[in-house]
Amino acid sequence: MSLEKILKKIVDDGQAEADRIILENQKKAEEIKENARKEVLELAEALLKEAEQQGNLEANRLITHARLEKRINILSRKKELIDEVLEKAFVKESLGKKSLKRKIILKDGEIEESFDEKKLKEELRPGLESYIAKVLKI
């Protein structure tokens, strides 16, 4: 075999080996790239799902908070209205009388005592609230 053929054989073998290594590395690079792409897609999907859950939780929290605020406002307004009704009732009642009195009947007689207006209002409040709720169907 001549020197040129030997050199050509060495160069051809080297080139074939280099081509094989390049092809093998290209395949590995494609696999790595594909695996990385899959991982990124899975991560993006997981992050999207988590963000969606967080968004739903926040939306539910805001809705619950708004409902609570609404109920608090309604209850506050009811209390104000009941206070106003009681106040007007006592003002109207007070025009004709100096003070409200009640009779307590005992075995050996009866006694009369004045009502504490504030205490009476508090005693009347639950019944009045119940009556208003029944009339308004709430």
C-alpha positions in Angstrom: 0.0 0.0 0.0 1.3 3.4 -0.9 1.8 6.2 1.6 -0.9 8.2 0.0 -3.4 5.4 0.3 -2.4 5.0 4.0 -2.8 8.7 4.6 -6.1 8.8 2.8 -7.3 5.8 4.8 -6.3 7.5 8.0 -8.0 10.8 7.0 -11.1 8.9 5.8 -11.2 6.9 9.1 -10.7 10.1 11.1 -13.4 11.9 9.1 -15.8 8.9 9.5 -15.1 8.9 13.3 -15.5 12.7 13.5 -18.8 12.4 11.5 -20.0 9.6 13.8 -19.1 11.7 16.9 -20.8 14.8 15.5 -23.9 12.8 14.7 -24.0 11.2 18.1 -23.5 14.5 19.8 -26.2 16.1 17.6 -28.6 13.3 18.7 -27.7 13.8 22.4 -28.1 17.6 22.0 -31.6 17.0 20.4 -32.5 14.7 23.3 -31.3 17.2 25.8 -33.1 20.0 24.0 -36.3 17.9 23.8 -36.1 17.0 27.5 -35.5 20.6 28.5 -38.5 21.7 26.4 -40.7 19.0 28.1 -39.5 20.1 31.5 -40.2 23.8 30.7 -43.7 22.9 29.5 -44.4 20.9 32.6 -43.1 23.6 34.8 -45.1 26.3 32.9 -48.2 24.2 33.2 -47.6 23.6 37.0 -47.0 27.4 37.5 -50.1 28.2 35.5 -52.2 25.8 37.5 -50.8 27.2 40.8 -51.5 30.8 39.7 -55.0 29.8 38.7 -55.6 28.2 42.1 -54.2 31.2 43.9 -56.4 33.5 41.7 -59.5 31.4 42.6 -58.6 31.5 46.3 -58.1 35.2 46.2 -61.4 35.7 44.3 -63.2 33.6 46.9 -61.6 35.5 49.7 -62.7 38.8 48.2 -66.3 37.5 47.6 -66.5 36.2 51.1 -65.1 39.5 52.5 -67.6 41.5 50.4 -70.5 39.4 51.6 -69.4 39.8 55.2 -69.1 43.5 54.8 -72.6 43.6 53.3 -74.1 41.7 56.2 -72.3 43.9 58.7 -73.6 47.0 57.0 -77.2 45.5 56.9 -77.0 44.6 60.6 -75.6 48.0 61.4 -78.4 49.8 59.5 -81.0 47.5 61.2 -79.7 48.5 64.6 -79.8 52.2 63.6 -83.4 51.9 62.4 -84.5 50.0 65.6 -82.7 52.6 67.7 -84.5 55.3 65.7 -87.9 53.6 66.1 -87.4 53.1 69.9 -86.3 56.7 70.3 -89.3 58.1 68.4 -91.6 55.8 70.4 -90.2 57.1 73.7 -90.3 60.7 72.5 -93.9 60.4 71.5 -94.8 58.6 74.7 -93.0 61.1 76.8 -95.1 64.0 75.5 -98.1 63.0 77.5 -96.3 61.6 80.6 -93.5 62.6 82.8 -92.0 59.1 83.0 -93.2 55.6 82.2 -94.2 53.5 85.3 -95.1 49.9 85.8 -97.2 48.3 88.5 -95.9 45.3 90.3 -98.6 43.3 92.0 -97.6 41.6 95.2 -99.5 39.3 97.6 -100.0 42.1 100.0 -100.6 44.9 97.6 -99.0 46.6 94.6 -96.2 49.0 94.0 -95.5 51.3 91.2 -92.0 52.0 90.0 -90.5 54.1 87.1 -88.9 52.4 84.2 -85.3 53.1 83.3 -85.7 54.2 79.7 -82.4 52.7 78.6 -83.1 49.4 80.3 -86.6 49.2 78.8 -85.2 49.9 75.3 -82.8 47.0 75.6 -85.6 44.7 76.9 -87.8 45.7 73.9 -85.1 45.4 71.3 -85.1 41.6 70.7 -88.9 41.5 70.3 -88.9 44.5 68.1 -86.1 43.1 65.9 -87.9 39.8 65.6 -91.2 41.6 64.7 -89.5 43.8 62.1 -87.7 40.7 60.5 -91.1 38.9 60.4 -92.9 41.8 58.8 -90.1 42.4 56.3 -89.7 38.7 55.7 -85.9 38.8 56.2 
